[in-house]
Amino acid sequence: MTTENEITALGEFNKKFENTYELFKKNLENDEEVGASFAVYQNGEVLVNLYGGYRDRDKKTSGTKIQ
């Protein structure tokens, strides 16, 4: 099954999950989260793989993609 995923600076997501992406992005932009990552796979297919912000409260280490 082929999906059309959106690729962004915060990762990728299936277009069906655009609201999930927007909420994730908002939380990072509003400093509600220092950093976060979130991934959902179904039958080996990436539905959502988002990451951003920092891994530490001092904001020295960037967040990374979930592999």
Order of alpha helices (4+ residues) and beta strands (2+ residues): beta-beta-alpha-beta-beta
